[in-house]
Amino acid sequence: MAAIKMSSLLSRSFTSISGSALLSKGRVPVAVRAIGNYSTAAATEELIKPSVSIDYTKLLIDGKFVDSASGKTFPTFDPRTGDVIAHVAEGDTEDINRAVAAARKAFDEGPWPKMTPYERSKILLRFADLLEQHNDELAKLETWNNGKPYEQAANIEVPMVVRLLRYYAGWADKIHGLTVQPDGPYHLQTLHEPIGVCGQIIPWNFPLLMLAWKLGPALACGNTVVLKTAEQTPLTAIYAVKLLQEAGLPNGVVNVISGYGPTAGGALAKHMDVDKLAFTGSTETGKFVLRDAAQSNLKPVTLELGGKSPFIVFDDADVDQAVELAHFSLFFNQGQCCCAGSRTFVHERVYDEFVEKAKARAIRRTVGDPFKAGIEQGPQIDDEQYNKVLKYIKSGIESGAKLETGGEKFGSKGYFIQPTVFSDVKDDMLIAKEEIFGPVQSILKFRINILTDCRDLDEVIRRANKTNYGLAAGVFTNNIDTANTLTRALRRENRRIKVKVVGRSLFKAVGLPII
């Protein structure tokens, strides 16, 4: 469901921030604009030091913050510089075992299963209130640990977390069963019951939002949770669950383990006493998670994996609006978004105009210290992702795509990359086939055959569907027939995408890359 939720987030947030620096078309102070125009200012300017302390770095097990059983810690880094922010307790198999045992006891014996749904909802509402009160601290931690613009974290993401939790709190007492009239002298009813201990593994691109998307529904339904953070971004999750404890959550209901995927994540996926597993992350890792779950107790698994989503611009679209929305759908969050519109298909009649305007918009994109006002793009998450993106850029150049702008690192420290735009991209190029997860826009040209009674959309449909991914899609057109046709046609194997974009709507899709 993450594709649905993220797309909805973007849609609802667009109106409120479209006039801000996050989505401005270059209308920012001259000093900030200079940073965005690939100057070296970001490398030489003094970075803003976040005014937030790191007070919580341990594991949360059975209501207590504790060291890992091994006593090990691991560093978490500032992607602006590559410097260590703090050392966090490194959980492994033994810690996962302790956390699952605590969650099982809380589910089987604790006060949590005896609470009414209304009482559970009150705890979630108090949690949302506390998050709202600590908006500034959470946003600063998110930016410091992840590199996303502070304005994005403070004005969009933390408020969205609050809304999500209030939404799920409202569901707690509205989950009902059914009474069915069967044949014969029988009474038949269905009950919706909590599944038990839920293992949850969240990624690094939206640490706090992913925590809310995972915890909110699980807790509203009465489950207990063992959540593993991404090793790159553990800080906001640990801080948030401290607030959840303050909200009155009983001990053991939520347990948080920070650690690495092969050890902590693998142990959670394999655990015989975990009743349900949810994972958001890369497709490659998702395969291991599914295998481990199957080879243990055949626990049900929800996977939300990678994407290579098409953003299709037709010749009847408003090109200026299409450029801005295509830019936003790709470059948002440094391009580190699973439902990013990472393949921009543009009709041949408006292709050249679109490319020139997309290039100009990328050049205007403000890059620099994400704590500074007006910055649209901060650094990539870490050295591994930074080098991966640069490798894809090199591949695009070597395969014959035209580099319109960008293509290089930005500044002399940290993991900043210039906003990059490729044109003349072909379907068989790696930059058109594989998920880059970075600020690299690939623009492909398509044509439409004009038939007697209708426009032949087969080419763009076939090419948009020619991918191993099936997450989301965006369409920009003023023709309702075109929109309806694409709604039904854009799909991947058994993963159906229903496009919800007509005319001036924001990139938004309903797609389930969920197994």
C-alpha positions in Angstrom: 0.0 0.0 0.0 3.0 2.3 0.2 2.6 3.4 -3.4 -1.0 4.5 -2.7 -0.1 6.3 0.4 3.0 8.1 -0.9 1.1 9.2 -4.0 -1.7 10.5 -1.8 0.8 12.3 0.3 2.3 14.0 -2.7 -1.2 14.9 -4.1 -2.4 16.4 -0.8 0.8 18.2 -0.1 1.3 19.7 -3.6 -1.2 22.6 -3.2 0.2 23.6 0.2 3.8 23.7 -0.8 3.6 24.6 -4.5 4.4 28.2 -3.7 7.2 27.4 -1.4 10.8 26.8 -2.1 10.3 23.1 -2.3 8.5 23.4 -5.6 9.4 26.9 -6.7 10.4 27.4 -10.3 13.6 29.2 -9.5 11.9 31.9 -7.4 14.3 31.7 -4.6 16.9 34.2 -3.1 19.8 34.8 -5.4 22.3 33.3 -2.9 20.3 30.1 -2.7 19.9 30.0 -6.5 23.6 30.2 -7.0 24.0 27.0 -4.9 21.5 25.3 -7.1 23.4 26.2 -10.3 26.1 23.7 -9.6 28.4 26.2 -7.8 30.9 25.0 -5.3 29.3 27.0 -2.5 27.8 23.9 -0.9 31.3 22.4 -0.5 32.8 25.5 1.1 29.9 27.0 3.1 29.6 26.3 6.8 27.0 23.7 7.4 24.2 24.4 9.9 24.6 22.3 13.0 21.3 20.9 14.1 20.0 22.1 17.4 18.9 18.7 18.6 20.6 16.2 20.9 21.0 12.5 20.4 19.6 11.0 23.6 18.3 7.6 22.4 20.6 5.1 20.7 19.6 1.8 22.4 17.3 -1.0 21.6 13.7 -0.9 22.9 12.8 -4.3 24.3 9.9 -5.0 26.7 9.5 -1.3 27.4 13.1 -0.6 28.3 16.0 0.9 26.4 18.8 -1.6 26.6 22.2 -2.3 25.1 22.5 -5.1 22.6 23.3 -8.5 24.0 26.7 -8.5 22.4 27.4 -4.9 23.5 28.2 -4.0 20.0 27.3 -0.6 18.4 27.5 0.7 14.9 27.9 4.2 13.5 25.2 6.3 11.9 26.3 9.0 9.6 25.5 12.6 8.4 25.2 12.3 4.6 26.1 15.9 4.2 29.7 15.1 5.3 30.0 11.4 5.8 30.9 12.1 9.5 29.6 10.0 12.3 26.6 11.4 14.2 26.3 8.8 16.9 26.9 5.1 17.7 23.7 3.0 18.0 23.2 -0.4 19.7 23.7 -3.2 17.1 21.0 -5.8 17.5 21.4 -9.3 16.2 19.7 -12.7 16.5 19.8 -12.8 20.3 18.2 -9.4 20.5 15.5 -10.3 18.0 14.8 -13.4 20.1 14.4 -11.3 23.2 12.2 -8.8 21.4 9.9 -11.4 19.9 9.6 -13.1 23.3 8.5 -9.7 24.8 6.0 -9.1 22.0 4.6 -12.6 22.4 4.2 -12.2 26.1 2.5 -8.8 25.6 0.1 -10.3 23.1 -0.7 -13.5 25.1 -0.6 -12.3 28.7 -0.4 -8.5 28.9 -3.0 -5.8 29.2 -2.9 -5.0 25.4 -5.2 -7.8 24.2 -7.6 -7.0 27.0 -8.0 -3.4 26.1 -11.0 -2.2 24.3 -10.5 -0.8 20.8 -11.4 2.6 22.1 -8.6 2.4 24.7 -6.1 1.4 22.0 -7.2 4.3 19.8 -6.7 6.8 22.7 -3.0 5.6 23.0 -2.5 6.1 19.3 -4.1 9.6 19.5 -1.8 10.5 22.4 1.1 9.3 20.4 0.1 11.5 17.5 -0.2 14.5 19.8 3.3 13.9 21.2 4.7 13.6 17.7 3.1 16.9 16.8 4.5 18.6 19.9 8.0 17.3 18.9 7.7 18.1 15.2 10.9 20.2 15.2 13.1 17.7 16.9 11.9 14.8 14.8 12.3 16.8 11.5 15.8 17.8 12.5 16.8 14.2 13.3 15.2 13.1 10.0 17.2 15.6 8.0 20.4 15.1 9.9 20.3 11.3 9.6 18.7 11.0 6.1 19.7 14.2 4.2 16.3 15.2 3.1 15.4 18.9 3.1 14.4 20.1 6.6 11.4 22.0 5.1 10.2 18.8 3.6 10.5 16.9 6.9 9.0 19.6 9.1 6.2 20.8 6.8 5.2 17.6 5.0 6.4 14.4 6.5 6.1 14.8 10.2 2.6 16.3 9.9 1.7 13.5 7.5 2.8 11.0 10.2 0.5 12.7 12.7 -2.4 12.5 10.3 -1.7 8.9 9.5 -1.7 7.9 13.1 -4.9 9.8 13.8 -6.5 8.1 10.8 -5.5 4.6 12.0 -6.6 5.4 15.6 -10.0 6.1 14.2 -10.2 2.6 12.7 -9.5 0.8 16.0 -13.2 0.6 17.0 -14.6 0.3 13.5 -13.3 -3.1 12.5 -16.4 -5.3 12.6 -17.2 -8.9 11.6 -20.3 -10.1 9.8 -23.3 -12.2 10.6 -24.3 -14.4 7.6 -27.6 -16.2 7.1 -26.5 -19.7 6.2 -28.6 -22.6 4.8 -30.2 -24.7 7.5 -30.5 -24.3 11.2 -27.1 -22.7 11.8 -25.6 -19.5 13.0 -22.7 -18.1 11.1 -20.6 -15.1 12.0 -17.1 -13.8 11.1 -14.7 -12.1 13.4 -11.7 -9.9 12.6 -9.0 -10.7 15.1 -5.4 -9.5 15.6 -2.9 -11.8 13.9 -0.4 -11.7 16.7 3.3 -10.8 16.7 4.2 -8.7 13.6 7.7 -8.4 12.3 8.3 -5.1 10.5 11.4 -4.1 8.5 11.5 -0.5 7.3 13.7 1.3 4.8 15.8 4.4 5.0 14.2 6.8 2.5 11.2 7.7 4.6 12.1 6.5 8.1 9.4 8.2 10.1 6.6 7.8 7.6 7.4 4.1 7.1 7.3 3.6 10.9 3.8 5.2 11.0 2.6 3.1 8.0 3.8 0.0 9.7 2.9 0.6 13.3 -0.4 2.5 12.9 -2.6 -0.3 11.4 -0.9 -3.1 13.4 -1.5 -1.4 16.7 -5.0 -0.3 15.8 -5.9 -3.9 15.2 -4.4 -5.1 18.5 -1.2 -6.7 17.3 2.2 -6.5 18.9 5.3 -5.5 16.9 9.0 -6.1 16.6 10.3 -3.4 14.2 13.8 -3.3 12.7 15.0 0.0 11.5 17.2 0.6 8.5 20.8 0.7 9.7 21.3 4.0 7.9 18.5 5.9 9.7 17.7 4.5 13.2 17.5 7.8 15.1 13.9 9.0 14.4 12.4 5.6 15.0 14.1 5.3 18.4 13.0 8.8 19.4 9.5 8.2 18.2 9.0 5.0 20.2 10.2 6.9 23.3 7.1 9.1 22.7 5.0 6.1 22.1 6.0 4.7 25.6 5.1 8.1 27.1 1.6 7.8 25.4 0.9 4.9 27.6 1.7 1.9 25.4 2.1 -1.2 27.6 5.6 -2.8 27.8 6.5 -5.2 25.1 3.8 -4.2 22.6 6.3 -2.4 20.4 10.0 -3.4 20.4 12.6 -1.7 18.2 15.8 -3.3 17.1 18.5 -1.4 15.1 20.9 -3.5 13.2 21.9 -4.9 9.8 19.8 -6.8 7.4 21.6 -10.1 7.2 21.7 -10.5 11.0 18.8 -8.6 12.6 16.5 -8.6 9.6 17.3 -12.1 8.6 16.6 -13.3 12.2 13.3 -11.6 12.2 12.2 -13.0 8.9 13.2 -16.6 10.0 11.7 -16.4 13.4 9.3 -19.2 14.2 7.2 -17.1 16.6 6.5 -14.2 14.3 3.0 -14.4 12.9 3.2 -11.8 10.1 6.0 -10.1 8.3 6.0 -6.8 6.5 9.0 -5.5 4.5 9.6 -2.4 2.5 12.9 -2.1 0.6 14.7 -3.3 -2.5 13.5 -6.1 -4.7 16.7 -8.1 -4.2 16.3 -8.1 -0.4 12.6 -8.8 -0.7 13.4 -12.1 -2.3 15.5 -13.1 0.7 12.9 -12.0 3.1 10.2 -14.0 1.3 12.5 -17.1 1.2 13.3 -16.9 4.9 9.7 -16.5 5.8 8.7 -19.5 3.7 11.4 -21.7 5.0 10.6 -21.0 8.6 6.9 -21.1 9.7 5.3 -20.0 6.3 4.3 -16.7 7.9 2.3 -14.4 5.6 4.4 -11.7 4.1 3.7 -8.2 2.7 6.4 -6.9 0.4 6.5 -3.3 -1.0 9.6 -3.3 -3.3 11.2 -1.3 -6.0 9.8 0.6 -8.9 10.6 2.0 -12.4 7.4 3.9 -12.9 6.4 5.6 -16.1 5.3 9.2 -16.3 3.6 9.7 -19.6 3.2 13.1 -21.2 0.8 13.4 -24.2 0.9 16.1 -26.8 -2.3 17.7 -25.5 -0.8 18.4 -22.1 0.2 21.8 -20.7 4.0 21.3 -21.2 5.0 23.7 -18.4 2.8 21.9 -15.8 3.9 18.6 -17.1 7.6 19.5 -16.8 7.1 20.7 -13.2 5.2 17.6 -12.1 7.5 15.2 -13.9 10.4 17.0 -12.2 8.7 16.7 -8.8 7.7 13.1 -9.2 11.3 12.1 -10.0 13.5 14.4 -8.0 11.4 14.5 -4.8 13.4 13.2 -1.8 16.6 13.2 -3.9 15.0 10.7 -6.2 15.0 8.2 -3.4 11.3 7.2 -3.7 10.0 3.8 -4.8 7.1 5.3 -6.8 9.2 8.0 -8.5 8.3 8.7 -12.1 11.7 7.5 -13.3 10.8 6.9 -16.9 9.5 10.0 -18.5 7.7 9.2 -21.8 7.0 12.3 -23.9 5.1 12.5 -27.1 7.2 13.3 -30.1 5.3 16.5 -30.9 6.3 18.1 -27.6 9.4 16.2 -26.9 12.0 18.8 -27.8 10.1 21.6 -25.9 9.7 19.3 -22.9 13.4 18.3 -22.9 14.6 21.9 -23.0 12.3 22.9 -20.2 13.1 19.9 -18.1 16.8 20.7 -18.5 16.2 24.3 -17.4 14.1 23.2 -14.4 16.8 20.7 -13.3 19.5 23.5 -13.5 17.3 25.7 -11.3 16.9 23.0 -8.7 18.5 24.2 -5.5 21.0 21.8 -4.0 22.9 22.2 -0.8 22.7 21.9 3.0 19.2 20.5 3.6 18.9 22.6 6.8 19.1 25.8 4.8 15.9 27.5 3.7 14.9 27.1 0.1 16.9 23.9 -0.5 15.1 21.4 -2.6 17.7 18.6 -2.7 20.1 17.4 -0.1 22.6 14.5 -0.3 22.0 10.9 -1.2 21.8 8.6 1.9 25.3 7.2 1.9 28.4 6.3 0.0 27.0 3.1 -1.4 23.9 4.8 -2.9 26.0 7.8 -4.0 28.4 5.6 -6.0 25.5 3.5 -7.4 23.8 6.6 -8.8 27.1 7.9 -10.4 27.6 4.4 -11.9 24.2 4.6 -13.6 24.9 8.1 -14.9 28.2 6.8 -16.4 26.2 3.9 -17.9 23.7 6.3 -19.5 26.5 8.3 -21.1 28.3 5.2 -22.4 25.2 3.7 -23.8 24.5 6.8 -26.0 21.9 8.8 -24.1 22.4 12.5 -24.3 23.4 14.1 -21.0 21.4 17.4 -21.0 22.6 18.6 -17.6 24.2 17.4 -14.4 26.0 14.0 -14.4 28.6 14.7 -11.7 29.0 14.9 -8.0 28.2 18.2 -6.3 30.7 19.8 -4.0 33.8 18.2 -2.4 32.3 16.5 0.6 29.2 14.5 1.4 27.0 12.6 -1.0 25.6 15.4 -3.2 24.8 14.7 -6.9 23.9 17.2 -9.5 20.3 17.0 -10.7 20.7 15.0 -13.9 18.6 14.8 -17.1 19.1 12.4 -20.0 17.3 12.7 -23.3 17.4 10.3 -26.3 17.0 7.4 -23.9 16.2 4.0 -25.4 14.2 1.2 -23.7 17.2 -1.2 -23.6 19.5 1.2 -21.7 20.1 0.4 -18.0 19.0 3.8 -17.0 15.6 3.0 -18.5 15.4 -0.6 -17.2 16.8 -0.5 -13.6 15.8 1.4 -10.5 18.4 4.1 -10.0 17.0 5.6 -6.8 18.6 9.0 -7.4 18.2 12.4 -9.1 18.4 11.1 -12.6 15.6 11.8 -15.1 15.4 9.6 -18.2 13.3 11.1 -21.0 12.1 8.8 -23.7 10.2 9.7 -26.9 7.0 8.0 -28.1 4.7 8.4 -31.0 1.0 7.7 -31.6 -0.5 6.3 -34.8 -3.7 8.2 -35.7 -6.3 5.7 -36.8 -9.7 6.2 -38.3 -11.7 6.4 -35.1 -9.2 6.7 -32.3 -5.6 7.2 -31.3 -3.5 4.1 -31.3 -1.8 4.0 -27.8 -0.3 0.6 -28.2 3.3 1.7 -28.5 3.5 3.7 -25.3 1.4 1.1 -23.4 3.7 -1.7 -24.5 6.8 0.3 -23.6 5.5 1.5 -20.3 4.6 -2.1 -19.3 8.0 -3.5 -20.5 9.6 -3.6 -17.0 10.3 -6.0 -14.2 8.6 -3.6 -11.8 5.0 -2.9 -11.3 4.6 -0.2 -8.7 3.0 3.1 -10.0 2.3 5.2 -13.0 1.5 8.8 -13.9 -0.3 10.2 -17.0 -0.5 13.8 -18.1 -3.3 14.4 -20.6 -6.4 16.5 -21.2 -8.1 13.7 -23.0 -10.4 11.6 -20.8 -10.5 8.7 -23.3 -6.7 8.5 -23.2 -6.8 8.6 -19.5 -9.4 5.8 -19.3 -7.5 3.7 -21.8 -4.3 4.0 -19.8 -6.1 3.3 -16.6 -6.9 -0.2 -17.8 -3.9 -0.9 -19.9 -0.9 0.0 -17.6 -0.1 -3.2 -15.8 2.7 -5.7 -15.1 1.9 -9.4 -14.9 -0.6 -9.7 -12.1 0.1 -6.2 -10.8 -2.4 -3.8 -12.0 -1.9 0.0 -12.0 -4.9 2.3 -12.2 -3.9 5.7 -13.3 -5.7 8.5 -11.5 -4.2 11.4 -13.4 -6.2 13.6 -15.7 -5.2 17.0 -16.9 -3.8 19.0 -14.1 -3.7 16.4 -11.3 -0.4 15.5 -9.6 1.5 12.3 -10.3 -0.7 9.8 -8.5 -1.3 6.1 -9.0 -2.9 3.2 -7.3 -0.6 0.2 -7.8 0.2 -2.8 -5.7 3.7 -4.2 -6.0 2.7 -6.2 -3.0 3.0 -9.9 -2.7 
